[in-house]
Amino acid sequence: MNKRTHRHVETLKKKRRRAIPRAKVTRIQGNTAGVRRRLKKQAGVARVAKAAADT
């Protein structure tokens, strides 16, 4: 189906209205080795920054 048809737009609007509001993802999520390593590194950096801010 063409993405700009009136019917398609209406369907998207209905889907968006039904969607549960969720917080935006703050870091890249995923389950591959590279992404998991990146997440782990970001978590460590965030932990150090939080510890520095607390003291």
C-alpha positions in Angstrom: 0.0 0.0 0.0 1.2 3.5 -0.8 2.4 5.2 2.4 0.7 8.5 1.7 -2.9 7.3 1.0 -5.6 8.8 3.1 -6.6 5.4 4.5 -3.0 4.6 5.5 -2.6 7.9 7.3 -5.8 7.3 9.2 -4.7 3.8 10.2 -1.4 5.2 11.5 -3.2 7.9 13.5 -5.4 5.2 15.1 -2.4 3.0 15.9 -0.5 6.0 17.5 -3.6 6.8 19.6 -3.8 3.2 20.9 0.0 3.0 21.6 1.0 3.0 25.3 3.1 6.1 26.0 6.6 5.1 26.8 9.8 7.0 27.7 12.2 7.5 24.9 15.2 5.1 24.9 18.2 7.0 26.2 20.8 4.7 24.8 21.0 2.2 21.9 19.4 -1.1 22.9 20.2 -4.4 21.3 21.4 -7.9 22.0 24.4 -8.3 19.7 27.9 -8.5 21.1 29.0 -5.1 19.8 25.9 -3.3 21.1 26.1 -5.1 24.5 29.8 -4.1 24.8 28.9 -0.5 24.0 26.0 -0.5 26.5 28.3 -1.9 29.2 30.9 0.8 28.5 28.2 3.6 28.6 26.9 2.2 31.9 30.4 2.3 33.4 30.9 5.9 32.2 27.5 6.9 33.5 28.3 5.2 36.9 31.6 7.1 37.2 29.9 10.4 36.3 27.1 9.8 38.9 29.7 9.0 41.6 31.6 12.2 40.7 28.5 14.2 40.9 27.5 12.7 44.3 30.8 13.6 46.0 
